[in-house]
Structures are given as C-alpha cells and as structure tokens.
Amino acid sequence: MADTTSMMRWLSRTSSLLLFVSLILAPSSQGQNTKRDSKKPDLRNFLSSGSFQVRYVRFPGQTAPSKEFHLFLDHQAKWDEDGVRDPNGAHLRFVTIDGPASQGGNGKTRYRVFAEGAPQNKVYSLQKWLVNDVTSTDPRDLYVNGQGLVMLRRPRPEEENILTAGADELDVETGQEVAEPIRLLLSSLDAELLIYGTLVAHPVLQNDQGCRLEARIAQPNEATVLIVADGFPAKSKVPLVLRSGEAVASDTLETNSEGHAVGAVSPFIPGLAQGVLKASAEGPNCLPSVLLPWSAPANAAPKTPEH
C-alpha cells in the first residue's frame, strides 16, 4: 500500500476534497478491516478555506448556516461533481437489476455497478455515504473486469467482457425516497485511485432547451435541499427563484466553465408542518423548474453534522 505521506500528497490537490473524503474514510462504529483502517488518514479536524462552492439561499427570517455546515454541503456538491467530471475519466455507472415488483413490492431497487475507466489490476473497496450522515464500508474485496463491471471476486479470463455476473457481481440497493442520493466511493486498496459516484434512484429534475435543474435532498426530511443547475451558459449568473409556502427568495447561481452551479436552501417555514419547495432557474432560452414536497419533523431546524 502507498504510505500515508503519499496519500496526503495526492489529496492535497484541492483543500475542500480533504474534509469530505474524511467523511467516508473515517472509521465507523460498525467495525471495519483493521489493516485497511490503519492506512486511512485522520482528516476529520481539517477545515478547508476560501470561498464556498454552494450558494446558500435564505428565505426571509432564516439565519445563515455555520461555516461547518456550509462545508458539509460543499462536500456533497464536490462529491457529486467529481463523480461526473473525474479528470482521469474514471466514473461509476449504475444499471438497474430489478425493482420493487420483482422484490415483493418492498419499494427498493437494485443496481449493478460499473467502474468505467478503472484499471483491472487492482483490488478495490467500496464506501457508502447516506443523507442521514451514516457512512459504511463494504468488508469485501472488489474487482473489475474489462467492461468495468464490479465483481465480488477476481474475474476469470472468459469473464473479461461480461456485463452481468449474477451472484458474483456487486449490487447496490436503494429505497423509494424521492430525490435522495446515495454517494459511493470505489477506492483501490493501494490508495492510488478514488472513483466517486452518486446514485439518485428517483430524481426530481426538469430539462428545458438544454438547461437542467434538479432538487437533491441534502438532509433527512428535506431539512436542506441542493439545487443543481447544468447546461447554462458558462461563467454566467443564473437568476434563481425559490418558493416555499408564501415565502419567496431570489438570488443568482454563478456557473463554472461547464455551465454547472449548485445552490442550497432549507424549505422549512415556521408554522407550516409541510409544504412544497419550488425552484426555478432562468437561462437565455430556458426556464426549468422543479417541485419537491417537504414535511417538517419535530425540532426541524437543520443541524450541523459533527465529525
């Protein structure tokens, strides 16, 4: 395995990457492989600096989020972005195996996982990060074949080009929550390769004339929601209008060189037990909008995760 110094040097390419990687790589209470955990850097106390990637929009009367909580949202957005725009071209792709109808109507969907662009001569491990801030590590060694199919054992020569492997392939199960992401990290055991992916089984999104807007849950019960914009003009300011109950908030999202931007909002309105968040973004020739129902539990104020 690469030593800790090499790992730290690789991770230091971006300061914000360090903390959100620690969310997954930090040891969990479920008991992991001791040999693997001993090689994982303890970055839980690291706080990145500089401007925030996620634009946090507030309804009238709402307070600003803490720096730690804003970083928590940034790490989600960066994870999702790296899952699509990895500079080395490696990414995770998910293909439906079966849905609720074939599983007795339990509301869950299973996906097989492809790690496209991942080298075949490595052993991998899988970590999972849920919106309730629970992280877990799959204790099994994982492998990929020539098609990128993630398998539970090393593929045989005749299996290099298969697209399914039955009981010998990795599957990921999701629930039926709308707009809920499951974030996955496939990492080589030599710590040289990290491949991020985000799976949203039931997305809330709209495409309009090439512009795309999506609402993605960032905390349970929709306490905080990410608003993801894609396909807008590069390096531009995109007008964003948010409505929840009678409350309205207007702001702008600043896109990067690929026309991508992320905002965040808490849709909870005092006095309302439930409502609908509506987000609309305006491009030169498009106006996509999304609707996401929310229900406020007791003590619904968003809490800053502690790590």
C-alpha positions as CSV (number, residue, x, y, z in Angstrom):
1,M,0.0,0.0,0.0
2,A,1.0,3.6,-0.5
3,D,2.2,5.2,2.7
4,T,0.2,8.0,4.5
5,T,2.6,10.7,3.1
6,S,1.8,9.7,-0.5
7,M,-1.9,9.6,0.2
8,M,-1.8,13.1,1.8
9,R,0.2,14.5,-1.2
10,W,-2.4,13.1,-3.6
11,L,-5.3,14.5,-1.7
12,S,-3.8,18.0,-1.3
13,R,-4.6,18.9,-4.9
14,T,-7.8,20.6,-3.5
15,S,-8.3,21.6,0.1
16,S,-12.1,21.0,0.1
17,L,-11.5,17.4,-1.1
18,L,-9.7,16.6,2.2
19,L,-12.6,17.0,4.5
20,F,-15.4,15.3,2.5
21,V,-13.1,12.3,1.8
22,S,-12.7,12.1,5.6
23,L,-16.5,11.7,6.0
24,I,-16.2,8.4,4.2
25,L,-12.7,7.3,5.1
26,A,-13.1,8.0,8.9
27,P,-13.5,4.7,10.9
28,S,-17.1,3.9,11.7
29,S,-18.6,2.2,14.7
30,Q,-19.6,-0.9,12.6
31,G,-16.1,-2.4,12.8
32,Q,-14.0,-2.4,9.7
33,N,-11.0,-4.2,8.4
34,T,-8.2,-3.1,10.9
35,K,-5.5,-3.4,8.3
36,R,-7.3,-1.0,5.9
37,D,-8.3,1.5,8.6
38,S,-4.8,1.8,9.8
39,K,-3.8,3.3,6.4
40,K,-6.6,5.9,6.3
41,P,-5.6,9.4,7.2
42,D,-7.5,11.1,10.0
43,L,-8.6,14.4,8.4
44,R,-11.8,15.0,10.5
45,N,-10.4,18.1,12.0
46,F,-9.4,19.7,8.7
47,L,-11.4,22.7,7.6
48,S,-11.0,24.0,4.0
49,S,-10.6,27.7,3.4
50,G,-11.6,30.0,0.6
51,S,-15.0,30.7,-1.0
52,F,-17.8,28.3,-0.8
53,Q,-18.9,26.3,-3.9
54,V,-22.5,26.0,-2.9
55,R,-24.6,29.2,-2.9
56,Y,-26.8,29.1,0.2
57,V,-30.1,30.9,-0.3
58,R,-32.2,32.0,2.7
59,F,-35.9,32.7,2.9
60,P,-36.7,35.9,4.9
61,G,-36.1,35.5,8.6
62,Q,-33.7,32.5,8.2
63,T,-30.2,32.6,9.7
64,A,-27.0,32.0,7.8
65,P,-25.6,28.4,8.1
66,S,-22.4,27.8,10.2
67,K,-19.2,27.5,8.3
68,E,-19.0,23.8,9.2
69,F,-22.5,23.2,7.9
70,H,-21.8,25.1,4.7
71,L,-18.7,23.0,4.2
72,F,-20.8,19.9,4.7
73,L,-23.0,21.0,1.8
74,D,-19.9,21.8,-0.3
75,H,-18.5,18.4,0.2
76,Q,-21.7,16.8,-1.1
77,A,-21.6,19.0,-4.2
78,K,-17.9,18.3,-4.8
79,W,-18.5,14.6,-4.4
80,D,-21.3,14.7,-7.0
81,E,-19.2,16.8,-9.4
82,D,-16.2,14.5,-9.2
83,G,-18.5,11.6,-9.9
84,V,-19.3,13.1,-13.2
85,R,-16.2,15.1,-14.1
86,D,-13.3,13.0,-12.8
87,P,-10.1,14.4,-14.5
88,N,-8.8,10.8,-15.2
89,G,-12.1,9.8,-16.9
90,A,-13.0,7.1,-14.4
91,H,-16.6,7.2,-13.1
92,L,-19.3,4.9,-11.7
93,R,-22.2,3.9,-13.8
94,F,-25.4,2.2,-12.4
95,V,-27.7,-0.2,-14.3
96,T,-31.0,-1.4,-12.9
97,I,-31.1,-5.1,-12.0
98,D,-34.6,-5.2,-10.7
99,G,-37.2,-3.0,-9.0
100,P,-40.0,-3.2,-6.4
101,A,-42.2,-5.5,-8.5
102,S,-39.6,-8.3,-8.5
103,Q,-38.7,-7.9,-4.8
104,G,-42.2,-8.3,-3.4
105,G,-43.1,-4.7,-3.7
106,N,-40.8,-3.5,-0.9
107,G,-40.1,-0.2,-2.7
108,K,-36.4,-0.9,-3.2
109,T,-34.4,-1.0,-6.5
110,R,-31.2,-2.9,-7.0
111,Y,-28.4,-1.7,-9.3
112,R,-25.2,-3.3,-10.6
113,V,-22.2,-1.0,-10.7
114,F,-19.7,-0.3,-13.4
115,A,-16.4,1.4,-12.7
116,E,-15.7,2.7,-16.2
117,G,-12.1,3.6,-16.8
118,A,-10.9,1.7,-13.7
119,P,-7.8,-0.5,-14.1
120,Q,-8.3,-4.2,-13.8
121,N,-5.1,-5.0,-12.0
122,K,-6.2,-3.5,-8.6
123,V,-8.2,-4.6,-5.6
124,Y,-11.0,-2.2,-4.6
125,S,-13.1,-1.3,-1.6
126,L,-16.5,0.4,-1.5
127,Q,-17.6,3.1,0.9
128,K,-21.2,4.5,1.1
129,W,-22.4,7.9,2.4
130,L,-26.1,8.4,3.1
131,V,-28.0,11.6,3.6
132,N,-28.6,10.8,7.2
133,D,-24.8,11.1,7.5
134,V,-24.3,7.4,8.1
135,T,-21.2,6.0,6.4
136,S,-20.2,2.4,5.9
137,T,-17.5,0.3,4.3
138,D,-18.2,-2.9,2.4
139,P,-15.8,-5.5,4.1
140,R,-15.3,-7.5,0.8
141,D,-12.5,-7.1,-1.7
142,L,-13.9,-6.0,-5.1
143,Y,-12.6,-6.3,-8.6
144,V,-13.5,-5.0,-12.1
145,N,-13.4,-6.8,-15.4
146,G,-12.7,-5.4,-18.9
147,Q,-16.2,-3.8,-19.1
148,G,-15.8,-2.2,-15.7
149,L,-18.3,-4.5,-14.0
150,V,-17.6,-4.5,-10.3
151,M,-17.4,-8.1,-9.1
152,L,-17.0,-9.8,-5.7
153,R,-14.1,-12.0,-6.9
154,R,-11.4,-11.7,-9.5
155,P,-12.9,-12.3,-13.0
156,R,-11.7,-15.3,-14.9
157,P,-10.3,-14.8,-18.4
158,E,-13.5,-15.8,-20.1
159,E,-15.4,-13.2,-18.0
160,E,-13.4,-10.1,-19.1
161,N,-16.2,-8.9,-21.3
162,I,-19.4,-10.0,-19.5
163,L,-21.9,-7.3,-18.5
164,T,-23.6,-9.4,-15.7
165,A,-22.2,-11.8,-13.2
166,G,-25.3,-12.9,-11.1
167,A,-24.4,-13.6,-7.5
168,D,-20.7,-12.7,-8.2
169,E,-21.4,-9.0,-9.1
170,L,-21.7,-6.1,-6.7
171,D,-25.3,-4.7,-6.3
172,V,-26.4,-1.6,-4.6
173,E,-29.9,-1.3,-3.2
174,T,-31.8,2.0,-2.9
175,G,-35.1,2.8,-1.2
176,Q,-38.1,4.7,-2.6
177,E,-37.4,8.2,-1.2
178,V,-37.8,10.9,-3.9
179,A,-34.6,13.0,-4.6
180,E,-32.5,11.0,-2.1
181,P,-28.9,10.5,-3.2
182,I,-26.6,7.6,-2.2
183,R,-23.0,8.5,-2.6
184,L,-20.4,5.8,-3.3
185,L,-16.6,5.8,-3.4
186,L,-14.7,2.9,-5.0
187,S,-11.1,3.1,-3.9
188,S,-8.2,0.9,-4.7
189,L,-6.5,-0.7,-1.7
190,D,-3.2,0.8,-2.7
191,A,-4.8,4.3,-2.2
192,E,-3.9,5.4,-5.7
193,L,-7.4,5.7,-7.2
194,L,-10.6,7.1,-5.8
195,I,-13.7,6.9,-8.0
196,Y,-16.8,8.8,-6.9
197,G,-20.4,8.2,-7.8
198,T,-23.8,9.5,-6.8
199,L,-27.0,7.4,-7.4
200,V,-30.4,9.0,-7.2
201,A,-33.0,6.3,-7.8
202,H,-35.9,8.7,-8.0
203,P,-34.6,12.1,-9.2
204,V,-36.6,15.3,-9.2
205,L,-35.4,17.2,-12.3
206,Q,-36.5,19.1,-15.4
207,N,-34.8,19.6,-18.7
208,D,-35.7,22.7,-20.8
209,Q,-34.0,23.6,-24.1
210,G,-30.7,22.1,-22.9
211,C,-30.9,23.5,-19.4
212,R,-31.3,21.1,-16.5
213,L,-32.4,21.8,-12.9
214,E,-32.5,19.2,-10.1
215,A,-33.5,19.2,-6.5
216,R,-31.5,16.8,-4.4
217,I,-32.0,16.1,-0.6
218,A,-29.0,17.1,1.5
219,Q,-30.5,16.2,4.9
220,P,-33.3,13.8,6.0
221,N,-36.9,15.1,5.8
222,E,-35.8,17.6,3.2
223,A,-34.3,19.8,6.0
224,T,-31.8,21.1,3.5
225,V,-32.0,20.7,-0.3
226,L,-29.4,21.1,-3.0
227,I,-30.4,22.8,-6.2
228,V,-28.2,21.6,-9.1
229,A,-28.1,23.5,-12.4
230,D,-26.4,22.2,-15.5
231,G,-26.3,23.3,-19.2
232,F,-26.5,27.0,-18.5
233,P,-24.0,29.5,-20.1
234,A,-20.5,29.1,-18.8
235,K,-19.2,31.7,-16.3
236,S,-22.6,33.4,-16.0
237,K,-25.0,34.5,-13.3
238,V,-28.3,32.5,-13.4
239,P,-31.3,34.0,-11.7
240,L,-32.8,31.6,-9.2
241,V,-36.3,31.9,-7.6
242,L,-37.3,29.7,-4.7
243,R,-40.8,29.5,-3.2
244,S,-41.9,27.6,-0.1
245,G,-45.4,28.2,1.2
246,E,-45.8,32.0,0.9
247,A,-42.1,32.7,1.3
248,V,-40.1,33.7,-1.7
249,A,-36.4,34.1,-2.1
250,S,-34.4,35.4,-5.2
251,D,-30.7,35.0,-5.8
252,T,-28.2,34.1,-8.5
253,L,-26.1,31.0,-9.1
254,E,-22.7,31.6,-10.7
255,T,-21.9,28.8,-13.2
256,N,-18.4,27.4,-13.7
257,S,-16.7,26.9,-17.1
258,E,-19.0,24.0,-17.8
259,G,-22.3,25.8,-17.0
260,H,-22.7,24.0,-13.7
261,A,-23.7,25.5,-10.4
262,V,-25.1,24.4,-7.0
263,G,-27.3,26.2,-4.5
264,A,-28.8,25.1,-1.2
265,V,-31.9,26.1,0.8
266,S,-33.9,25.0,3.9
267,P,-37.5,24.9,2.8
268,F,-38.9,24.8,6.3
269,I,-41.2,27.7,7.0
270,P,-42.2,28.5,10.7
271,G,-45.8,27.5,11.4
272,L,-46.1,25.0,8.5
273,A,-45.9,21.3,9.1
274,Q,-45.5,20.6,5.4
275,G,-45.3,22.3,2.0
276,V,-43.7,22.3,-1.4
277,L,-40.4,23.8,-2.5
278,K,-40.4,25.2,-6.0
279,A,-37.2,26.2,-7.6
280,S,-36.9,27.9,-11.0
281,A,-33.7,29.0,-12.8
282,E,-33.7,31.3,-15.8
283,G,-31.4,30.9,-18.8
284,P,-31.3,32.8,-22.0
285,N,-33.8,30.5,-23.7
286,C,-34.9,28.2,-20.9
287,L,-36.7,28.2,-17.6
288,P,-36.6,24.8,-15.9
289,S,-38.4,24.4,-12.6
290,V,-38.7,21.6,-10.0
291,L,-41.1,20.8,-7.2
292,L,-40.2,18.9,-4.0
293,P,-42.7,18.3,-1.2
294,W,-41.4,18.5,2.3
295,S,-42.6,17.6,5.8
296,A,-41.1,19.2,8.9
297,P,-40.5,16.8,11.8
298,A,-40.2,17.9,15.4
299,N,-37.2,20.1,16.1
300,A,-36.8,20.6,12.3
301,A,-34.0,23.1,12.3
302,P,-31.1,21.9,10.3
303,K,-28.2,20.7,12.5
304,T,-24.5,20.9,11.7
305,P,-23.1,17.4,11.4
306,E,-20.2,16.6,13.7
307,H,-17.3,14.5,12.6
